Amino acid sequence: MLHNKKILAPIVHFAAHVTVGSLLFLVIAAPAVGLSLLVHTLEAVNLDSFTVLVLKFLERAILVADAMLFITYLVVTAIKSVKEMWP
């Protein structure tokens, strides 16, 4: 029974971390989605191309940085969970 708790606890912690991390990813990605919608709207009204270009860059930078940090977070959390299972 004790052995099962030792293996089950890190799995539950990992699942909780993945859930919270996913929610944070979505919260940070939301402005990128908003910028994307804004860019499409501004393109439709033929706004200055430089402004649109800068907003596209910001949208992609936010999304790429968020994704890289999310992947890093998942890898670090997975490594910690494995180390917790097998000390």
Secondary structure as UniProt FT lines:
FT   HELIX           2..44
FT   TURN            45..46
FT   HELIX           49..85
//
